[in-house]
Amino acid sequence: VTGFAELGLFVLLFYLGIELSLKEFLAAGSTIFGLAAIDMALTTGAGVLIMLALGHSLLFAVVVGIMMFSTSTAIVGKFILNKGLMQNIAAKTALSILILQDFLGILLLVFVTSFSKEGGSVTQLAIASVVFAVSAFYAVYNLSRLVEDWLKKNEFGHTEMTLYALGVGLIVATLASILGLSTAIGAYFAGFALSETESGHRIKKDVGFLRDFFLVFFFVGFGTALFYDHAAGIVVIPGLVELLGLIAFAGGLGIIAITAHSVAVRVFGPIFGINAEDATLMSILLAPLGEFVVIIATVTITIFKGAEAKLIGPLAFLLIILTLLMFQPLYNARQLHQRVFGMLP
């Protein structure tokens, strides 16, 4: 299960990379990029301050802060489709913000996990990560165009191109690991480069089955580690009082995350031409946390020691469940939400 779960993480990050087009990323514009950055800064900052005030390490505080803005693009996209909001400007803007935040969130995660492994200079690590990401993107993109042309000339099908794509992704991920960086950066940027090829859409469809297959093991692997004490090598189920306290704590963090989204969009939205009604809808659509929270917990769980190692998995699970439970009632009460946050200047 653990081995398949690691493959599931690779395939998921590779797939997320293919989903993000460079053209779409650049076309997002200053409005979406500005709002995404402000929302990330406020939400992450709130999480970091709370966790530091409670006596946790800076690394743990940053990881929890990243979790708090990791909204589920899949859940929100499905919700927008079900509610017939695809033509709504606020809904479109919210989806664009989520795509940008997925990209920036993975960069932050790569940086945090690589820094914890390397233990070196922050500046050196940042430069190494950026240089590797840009080099991987450039090399994979140009090589893939040549391979794609060669396969077409020799009348190979899309299956061979998909196998090549997965092979390149594994090679780049391995190179990242050898260089002391997170394997996530290799998987993600290899997929990102392949999204720009003519076969990108076809590769995404082919990899979809692998993603769904290995994703089962990825979530099962996460479940097996939920209350697992890595240091002692045993499962430690918390008592009822401790569990209720954890649920209350995760619920509080969820409410703070939703509040931070609302403040960011309501206060700074008008700068980017967003009215009060659209700001309310956008902030609500940023509420439900999802699969990226599980990715963060899975990648970082071995980094932490003691109580923090035991806390990260259950906290991630509860954050997803509780924010999902809050999402629909919050959408139904959007008029009240607008009145409350309309008091902000």
Solvent accessible surface area in square Angstrom, and as a share of the most:
residue,aa,sasa,rsa
1,V,94,0.54
2,T,98,0.57
3,G,45,0.43
4,F,88,0.37
5,A,10,0.08
6,E,116,0.52
7,L,70,0.35
8,G,1,0.01
9,L,30,0.15
10,F,22,0.09
11,V,5,0.03
12,L,8,0.04
13,L,3,0.01
14,F,0,0.00
15,Y,22,0.08
16,L,30,0.15
17,G,0,0.00
18,I,9,0.04
19,E,83,0.37
20,L,7,0.03
21,S,25,0.16
22,L,55,0.27
23,K,156,0.66
24,E,99,0.45
25,F,40,0.16
26,L,127,0.63
27,A,83,0.65
28,A,19,0.15
29,G,37,0.35
30,S,94,0.61
31,T,47,0.28
32,I,24,0.12
33,F,95,0.39
34,G,17,0.17
35,L,1,0.00
36,A,0,0.00
37,A,41,0.32
38,I,43,0.22
39,D,1,0.00
40,M,18,0.08
41,A,68,0.52
42,L,68,0.34
43,T,0,0.00
44,T,23,0.13
45,G,28,0.26
46,A,27,0.21
47,G,0,0.00
48,V,23,0.13
49,L,125,0.62
50,I,44,0.22
51,M,0,0.00
52,L,73,0.36
53,A,89,0.69
54,L,105,0.52
55,G,68,0.65
56,H,42,0.19
57,S,51,0.33
58,L,114,0.57
59,L,49,0.24
60,F,0,0.00
61,A,0,0.00
62,V,37,0.21
63,V,0,0.00
64,V,0,0.00
65,G,0,0.00
66,I,1,0.00
67,M,0,0.00
68,M,0,0.00
69,F,2,0.01
70,S,3,0.02
71,T,4,0.03
72,S,1,0.00
73,T,33,0.19
74,A,70,0.54
75,I,57,0.29
76,V,0,0.00
77,G,15,0.15
78,K,123,0.52
79,F,20,0.08
80,I,0,0.00
81,L,114,0.57
82,N,103,0.53
83,K,87,0.37
84,G,64,0.61
85,L,27,0.13
86,M,72,0.32
87,Q,145,0.65
88,N,49,0.25
89,I,122,0.62
90,A,1,0.01
91,A,1,0.00
92,K,89,0.38
93,T,19,0.11
94,A,0,0.00
95,L,34,0.17
96,S,32,0.21
97,I,1,0.00
98,L,2,0.01
99,I,62,0.31
100,L,3,0.02
101,Q,4,0.02
102,D,27,0.14
103,F,17,0.07
104,L,33,0.17
105,G,0,0.00
106,I,1,0.01
107,L,63,0.31
108,L,64,0.32
109,L,0,0.00
110,V,2,0.01
111,F,58,0.24
112,V,9,0.05
113,T,4,0.03
114,S,0,0.00
115,F,66,0.27
116,S,40,0.26
117,K,115,0.49
118,E,95,0.42
119,G,61,0.59
120,G,35,0.33
121,S,49,0.31
122,V,80,0.46
123,T,88,0.51
124,Q,127,0.57
125,L,7,0.03
126,A,37,0.29
127,I,105,0.53
128,A,44,0.34
129,S,11,0.07
130,V,92,0.53
131,V,87,0.50
132,F,22,0.09
133,A,8,0.06
134,V,93,0.54
135,S,58,0.38
136,A,9,0.07
137,F,38,0.16
138,Y,148,0.56
139,A,59,0.45
140,V,6,0.03
141,Y,57,0.22
142,N,50,0.26
143,L,88,0.44
144,S,0,0.00
145,R,122,0.44
146,L,124,0.62
147,V,33,0.19
148,E,9,0.04
149,D,73,0.38
150,W,143,0.50
151,L,19,0.09
152,K,112,0.48
153,K,166,0.70
154,N,71,0.36
155,E,158,0.71
156,F,93,0.39
157,G,44,0.42
158,H,81,0.36
159,T,75,0.44
160,E,67,0.30
161,M,6,0.03
162,T,10,0.06
163,L,116,0.58
164,Y,42,0.16
165,A,0,0.00
166,L,24,0.12
167,G,29,0.28
168,V,14,0.08
169,G,0,0.00
170,L,84,0.42
171,I,107,0.54
172,V,11,0.06
173,A,9,0.07
174,T,75,0.44
175,L,84,0.42
176,A,0,0.00
177,S,50,0.32
178,I,127,0.64
179,L,110,0.55
180,G,18,0.17
181,L,5,0.03
182,S,7,0.05
183,T,66,0.38
184,A,4,0.03
185,I,1,0.01
186,G,0,0.00
187,A,2,0.01
188,Y,3,0.01
189,F,13,0.05
190,A,0,0.00
191,G,0,0.00
192,F,9,0.04
193,A,0,0.00
194,L,0,0.00
195,S,21,0.14
196,E,39,0.18
197,T,13,0.07
198,E,140,0.63
199,S,17,0.11
200,G,2,0.02
201,H,128,0.57
202,R,95,0.35
203,I,1,0.00
204,K,52,0.22
205,K,118,0.50
206,D,36,0.19
207,V,0,0.00
208,G,13,0.12
209,F,145,0.60
210,L,49,0.24
211,R,62,0.23
212,D,72,0.38
213,F,87,0.36
214,F,27,0.11
215,L,36,0.18
216,V,91,0.52
217,F,55,0.23
218,F,0,0.00
219,F,78,0.32
220,V,68,0.39
221,G,14,0.13
222,F,16,0.07
223,G,39,0.38
224,T,86,0.50
225,A,21,0.16
226,L,27,0.13
227,F,55,0.23
228,Y,71,0.27
229,D,17,0.09
230,H,83,0.37
231,A,98,0.76
232,A,62,0.48
233,G,40,0.38
234,I,99,0.50
235,V,90,0.52
236,V,65,0.37
237,I,120,0.61
238,P,21,0.13
239,G,45,0.43
240,L,128,0.64
241,V,127,0.73
242,E,115,0.52
243,L,56,0.28
244,L,100,0.50
245,G,41,0.39
246,L,23,0.11
247,I,60,0.30
248,A,71,0.55
249,F,54,0.22
250,A,0,0.00
251,G,11,0.11
252,G,29,0.28
253,L,2,0.01
254,G,0,0.00
255,I,101,0.52
256,I,61,0.31
257,A,2,0.01
258,I,15,0.08
259,T,55,0.32
260,A,12,0.09
261,H,1,0.00
262,S,0,0.00
263,V,44,0.25
264,A,0,0.00
265,V,1,0.01
266,R,43,0.16
267,V,48,0.28
268,F,64,0.26
269,G,0,0.00
270,P,71,0.44
271,I,127,0.65
272,F,56,0.23
273,G,71,0.68
274,I,21,0.10
275,N,91,0.46
276,A,35,0.27
277,E,117,0.52
278,D,37,0.19
279,A,2,0.02
280,T,6,0.03
281,L,16,0.08
282,M,1,0.00
283,S,1,0.01
284,I,0,0.00
285,L,0,0.00
286,L,1,0.00
287,A,2,0.01
288,P,0,0.00
289,L,1,0.00
290,G,2,0.02
291,E,47,0.21
292,F,10,0.04
293,V,0,0.00
294,V,4,0.03
295,I,0,0.00
296,I,0,0.00
297,A,0,0.00
298,T,41,0.24
299,V,30,0.17
300,T,0,0.00
301,I,13,0.07
302,T,93,0.54
303,I,41,0.21
304,F,13,0.05
305,K,161,0.68
306,G,43,0.41
307,A,78,0.61
308,E,27,0.12
309,A,12,0.10
310,K,94,0.40
311,L,31,0.15
312,I,0,0.00
313,G,0,0.00
314,P,6,0.04
315,L,0,0.00
316,A,0,0.00
317,F,87,0.36
318,L,21,0.10
319,L,0,0.00
320,I,23,0.12
321,I,70,0.36
322,L,31,0.15
323,T,0,0.00
324,L,62,0.31
325,L,120,0.60
326,M,47,0.21
327,F,10,0.04
328,Q,71,0.31
329,P,78,0.49
330,L,38,0.19
331,Y,18,0.07
332,N,100,0.51
333,A,40,0.31
334,R,86,0.31
335,Q,114,0.51
336,L,97,0.48
337,H,14,0.06
338,Q,51,0.23
339,R,155,0.57
340,V,71,0.41
341,F,34,0.14
342,G,33,0.32
343,M,161,0.72
344,L,58,0.29
345,P,143,0.90
